[in-house]
């Protein structure tokens, strides 16, 4: 038979078996617990210009990608390597290049992405009208111009697509041979 305990135990018994955990305050100077400082976002005036749309920023390839809802609209790049490609990158498609070039005469393809013409175009920061062009691009984003912005999708390499296409199709299961039962 188990021993019977009183309905209410005295506090001294409980506190005798329960250790008190006391934590020392961690000084904020400790480098182990210090938060990593983020790099400053370049061309902050661009984000201020489209603030009405509540843009989100995410780091992307050492740059800052700017999203409005689910669309990526711009990338802000200021890096020491390939400085000719610093500026505001516009997310667009090849069919919109000519109409956008009439509004942005200094717009060009991005060199760091390769020789092939891509959907991305740049308003270079070393252009004489850089700030005006960037603010005009912000106006187009604010008016939801369909020429600027892409919904990112899952990309698969061409090798993968070819591999899937050439994959041998599974063979069909062999037809079951019906066995006739002899009546004996």
C-alpha positions in Angstrom: 0.0 0.0 0.0 1.3 3.5 -0.9 1.8 6.1 1.9 -0.9 8.7 2.2 0.3 12.3 1.9 -1.6 15.2 3.3 -3.8 17.1 0.9 -1.7 20.2 1.2 2.1 19.9 1.4 4.1 22.5 3.1 6.0 24.9 0.8 9.3 24.1 2.5 9.3 20.6 1.1 8.6 21.7 -2.5 11.1 24.5 -2.4 13.7 22.2 -1.0 13.6 20.0 -4.1 13.2 22.7 -6.7 16.3 24.6 -7.6 16.1 28.3 -8.3 17.5 29.2 -11.6 18.9 32.7 -11.7 20.3 34.0 -14.9 22.9 36.6 -15.0 22.1 39.5 -17.3 24.1 39.2 -20.5 25.9 42.5 -21.4 24.9 43.9 -24.8 28.6 44.5 -25.6 29.4 40.7 -25.8 30.3 40.1 -29.5 28.9 36.6 -29.3 25.4 37.9 -28.8 25.7 41.0 -30.9 23.4 41.2 -33.9 25.2 41.2 -37.3 25.0 44.7 -38.8 23.2 44.9 -42.1 24.7 46.7 -45.0 23.0 50.0 -45.8 20.5 49.8 -48.6 21.9 51.8 -51.6 19.8 54.5 -53.3 17.4 54.8 -50.3 15.5 57.5 -52.2 14.0 54.8 -54.5 12.4 53.1 -51.5 11.1 56.4 -50.2 9.5 57.1 -53.6 7.5 53.9 -53.6 6.8 53.8 -49.9 3.1 54.1 -50.5 3.1 50.6 -51.9 4.8 49.2 -48.8 7.7 47.6 -50.6 9.6 44.7 -49.1 13.3 44.2 -49.5 15.3 41.0 -49.5 19.0 40.4 -50.0 19.8 38.9 -53.4 23.2 38.2 -54.7 24.8 40.8 -52.6 22.2 43.4 -53.8 18.8 44.5 -52.5 15.8 43.1 -54.3 12.6 45.3 -54.0 9.2 43.5 -54.1 5.7 45.0 -54.3 3.3 42.3 -53.2 4.5 39.2 -55.0 6.3 40.9 -57.8 9.9 41.7 -57.9 10.2 45.2 -59.5 13.7 46.5 -58.9 17.2 45.5 -57.6 19.4 48.1 -56.1 23.1 47.4 -56.6 26.1 49.2 -55.3 29.2 47.0 -55.2 32.9 47.5 -55.9 33.1 44.7 -58.5 31.7 45.4 -61.9 30.9 49.0 -60.9 29.6 49.7 -64.4 26.5 47.6 -63.4 25.8 49.6 -60.3 22.4 51.4 -60.3 18.8 50.4 -60.4 17.9 47.2 -62.2 14.5 47.0 -63.7 12.6 43.7 -63.8 11.1 43.6 -67.3 10.8 41.3 -70.3 12.5 41.6 -73.7 9.4 42.7 -75.5 9.2 45.8 -73.3 12.8 46.9 -73.9 12.1 49.3 -76.9 9.2 51.1 -75.2 11.1 51.5 -72.0 14.2 52.7 -73.9 12.2 55.6 -75.3 11.5 56.7 -71.7 15.0 55.8 -70.4 17.6 56.7 -73.0 20.5 55.5 -70.8 18.9 52.1 -70.0 21.0 49.1 -71.2 21.5 45.4 -70.6 23.4 44.3 -67.5 27.0 43.2 -68.3 27.5 41.0 -65.2 24.6 38.7 -66.4 26.5 37.8 -69.6 26.4 38.8 -73.2 22.9 37.5 -73.8 20.1 40.0 -73.6 18.0 39.2 -70.5 14.8 40.6 -69.1 16.7 42.7 -66.6 17.7 46.2 -67.7 19.8 48.7 -65.8 19.6 52.4 -65.1 23.3 52.9 -64.5 24.3 55.1 -61.5 27.1 56.8 -63.5 24.5 58.2 -66.0 24.0 62.0 -65.9 20.3 61.6 -65.4 20.4 58.7 -62.9 18.2 60.1 -60.2 15.6 61.5 -62.6 15.4 58.1 -64.4 15.2 56.2 -61.1 12.4 58.4 -59.9 10.6 58.0 -63.2 10.9 54.2 -62.8 9.4 54.6 -59.3 6.5 56.5 -60.8 5.9 53.6 -63.3 6.0 51.2 -60.3 3.5 53.3 -58.4 1.1 53.4 -61.4 1.5 49.6 -61.7 2.9 49.8 -65.2 2.8 46.2 -66.6 6.2 46.6 -68.2 8.0 46.6 -64.9 7.8 43.7 -62.5 7.9 39.9 -62.6 6.4 37.2 -60.4 9.4 35.0 -59.6 8.9 31.4 -60.5 10.8 28.2 -60.0 13.6 28.0 -62.5 14.9 24.7 -63.8 18.0 24.4 -65.9 17.8 23.5 -69.6 19.8 20.3 -68.8 17.1 19.3 -66.3 14.3 19.9 -68.9 16.1 17.9 -71.5 16.7 15.1 -69.1 13.1 15.0 -68.2 12.0 15.1 -71.8 14.3 12.2 -72.8 13.6 10.1 -69.9 12.5 6.6 -70.9 8.8 6.2 -70.2 8.0 3.3 -67.8 7.0 0.2 -69.6 3.5 -1.0 -69.4 2.9 -4.0 -67.2 2.7 -7.2 -69.1 -0.8 -8.4 -69.6 -1.9 -11.1 -67.4 -2.3 -14.3 -69.2 -5.5 -15.9 -68.5 -5.2 -19.5 -67.7 -8.1 -21.6 -68.6 -9.1 -24.1 -66.0 -9.8 -27.5 -67.1 -12.8 -29.1 -65.7 -11.9 -32.5 -64.6 
